[in-house]
Amino acid sequence: MLNKYPLWKNALILLVVVWGLLYSAPNLFPDDPALQISHESVPVTEADLAIATTALEAAQIDFFGEQVNGENALVRLNSLEDQLRAKTVIEDALTDEYIVALNLAPTTPQWMQDIGAGKMNLGLDLQGGVHFLMEVDMEAALTRRMEDNLSNIRNQLRTARIRSTGMELVSNSHIEIRFADEDTRSLARSELRDGFPELLFQNREAGGEAILDLRMTEQTILEIQRDTIQTNRITLLNRVDALGVAEPTVQQQGANRIVVELPGVQDPAQAIRILQRIATLQFHLEAQPGAPSLSYEAYPYQGQNINVDNDVILQGDRISNVRATLDENGLPQVSINLDAQGGQQINRITRDNVGRNMDILLIETKSRTNSHLDENGQEVEETEFYEDRRLISHATIQTALGRQFRITGLSQREANDLGQLIRSGSLAAPMMIVEQSVIGPTMGRENLVKGLDAVAVSAVAVVGFMLWYYRLFGLTANVALVMNILLIFAVMSSIIPATLTLPGIFGIVLTVGMAVDANVLIFTRIREELADGLPPQQAIDAGYDRAFSTILDANLTTFLVAVVLFTIGTGPVKGFSVTLMIGIVTSMFTAIVGTRALINLMYGGRRNLRTLSIGGRKLQEAVASSAASS
């Protein structure tokens, strides 16, 4: 029957409406200001939480909902002011190894959380937080790679019993090796060529010596720089998880910089501490008995001091994957996978040193706060970064190792921590913070309120106009408009967990206007069909069918533009494009399918339908006259 949906289609539309209401509802529940307590190396216990809550009670700060969640503890506060005071109190009560981070705890009912209904993540401009611009030391990355090559070249020539008169790192892309004669240089070149494909070999003579220059190719330099910044970006993204930040932004800017934005974090010192807490592994051989004291360094290990040779046989950036597993006896171990070049290096070194001990150092970059008096006699705090080196493995090489090997002799906790630390903290090059700023929560709330006010004002204006101009048909468009906004919130909260930013709100405002564009086209087409003498039922059907192609073309072109903005844009541009794309899709559904369903319910199946409440007095008179004459 004309203008009648089958039962299954009405049921499907109702299901979508219920889903939209249900999954957008969590955004009505405001988050509680909270503090997340974690430890650098061990899980937080109930005893630790008791120390924190006792300190809060002594400071007369109200709190509630305290609990230990896995390895962290969470304490909820009544206000942002209490949150800031409580942070200082808890930090004073606990030791420096504990991390007390500002957080927001959800208040969404548990049954909603159980079905996956959560709140939208708010961006830095709406929630407040910290912004960092970090610069990667590319020169250090190249130097580190060439020092690695130099160490391996020295070991390979020593193993092959090829003597050089000296070798040195001339620059971060140039190694110079000197030989007594051309024959020795030729022999060394043949020995090294296959093991170092990333280097160019050139012969030259100077000062009566045969010199072999090894230079890094331009292509290799570009690859190292690209891999370095990507590795650091992933490292930072993994590290900020320790802050409990929802949807942090960690993205590349230019050739050597990374932007880090942490919504909801108001303590830049704490964020810096986490961002700089990185780790990597270094593989060494144990020093030979009688080796010069300057060629090794002693490290404590299981009650004894181990002399570790200074030469690095493998750097941690050659690790492609690391995970904590159990061996065949059910004992904890850490399985390590190397990249192709790392596998060649470790195979060559271990093949030539069977029976010798290999040592693995865990190197963490940590920070500590030092206080001193400035020239005015005021206390000033400065953050100092330092390296903590620990010997974590000392084992005899039984056979030549390949790209995959295991570290054993660890406890389950040590294996898990080592796997997680290396997996998230293998930094390819040092970084420095060149810019930082803090956006307060008050400013974020103000932006959010103003943004939502803009959505409300625009929606009221559109609703008023549609109701006045299109009467009952305008009412259906208004219902679809409200449903469209709810669907946008539902999609961003569940299916596509995007971060809502201020430009994203502008995208929603634009969508509010665009959402009724389709209905304006449809309703105008219906009025034209009625004016041409078409019966009301046929006019409704023709209006929807003939306007569809125009609506589809207009929305498709806008959607493609939004896709381009999302692909090449960053930050605010992405936030705008995400909400615009989601809004286009949901508005197509609500403006076409939704309003058609409502109009079908009101007018569908009425054979003696004479008038439509679609506005325009002269139009209604023409419709009535046409119906009477027929």
Secondary structure as GFF3:
##gff-version 3
##sequence-region A 1 630
A	DSSP	alpha_helix	7	24	.	.	.	ID=ss1
A	DSSP	three_ten_helix	25	28	.	.	.	ID=ss2
A	DSSP	beta_strand	32	39	.	.	.	ID=ss3
A	DSSP	alpha_helix	46	58	.	.	.	ID=ss4
A	DSSP	beta_strand	63	69	.	.	.	ID=ss5
A	DSSP	beta_strand	72	77	.	.	.	ID=ss6
A	DSSP	alpha_helix	80	93	.	.	.	ID=ss7
A	DSSP	beta_strand	98	105	.	.	.	ID=ss8
A	DSSP	alpha_helix	110	114	.	.	.	ID=ss9
A	DSSP	beta_strand	121	122	.	.	.	ID=ss10
A	DSSP	alpha_helix	124	127	.	.	.	ID=ss11
A	DSSP	beta_strand	129	136	.	.	.	ID=ss12
A	DSSP	alpha_helix	138	159	.	.	.	ID=ss13
A	DSSP	beta_strand	166	171	.	.	.	ID=ss14
A	DSSP	beta_strand	174	179	.	.	.	ID=ss15
A	DSSP	alpha_helix	182	193	.	.	.	ID=ss16
A	DSSP	beta_strand	199	206	.	.	.	ID=ss17
A	DSSP	beta_strand	209	216	.	.	.	ID=ss18
A	DSSP	alpha_helix	218	239	.	.	.	ID=ss19
A	DSSP	three_ten_helix	240	243	.	.	.	ID=ss20
A	DSSP	beta_strand	249	253	.	.	.	ID=ss21
A	DSSP	beta_strand	257	263	.	.	.	ID=ss22
A	DSSP	alpha_helix	268	275	.	.	.	ID=ss23
A	DSSP	beta_strand	278	286	.	.	.	ID=ss24
A	DSSP	three_ten_helix	293	295	.	.	.	ID=ss25
A	DSSP	beta_strand	296	301	.	.	.	ID=ss26
A	DSSP	beta_strand	304	315	.	.	.	ID=ss27
A	DSSP	three_ten_helix	316	318	.	.	.	ID=ss28
A	DSSP	beta_strand	319	326	.	.	.	ID=ss29
A	DSSP	beta_strand	332	338	.	.	.	ID=ss30
A	DSSP	alpha_helix	340	351	.	.	.	ID=ss31
A	DSSP	beta_strand	357	373	.	.	.	ID=ss32
A	DSSP	beta_strand	379	396	.	.	.	ID=ss33
A	DSSP	beta_strand	404	407	.	.	.	ID=ss34
A	DSSP	alpha_helix	412	425	.	.	.	ID=ss35
A	DSSP	beta_strand	431	439	.	.	.	ID=ss36
A	DSSP	alpha_helix	441	490	.	.	.	ID=ss37
A	DSSP	pi_helix	491	495	.	.	.	ID=ss38
A	DSSP	beta_strand	499	500	.	.	.	ID=ss39
A	DSSP	alpha_helix	502	531	.	.	.	ID=ss40
A	DSSP	alpha_helix	536	568	.	.	.	ID=ss41
A	DSSP	alpha_helix	572	588	.	.	.	ID=ss42
A	DSSP	pi_helix	589	594	.	.	.	ID=ss43
A	DSSP	alpha_helix	595	603	.	.	.	ID=ss44
A	DSSP	alpha_helix	617	629	.	.	.	ID=ss45
###
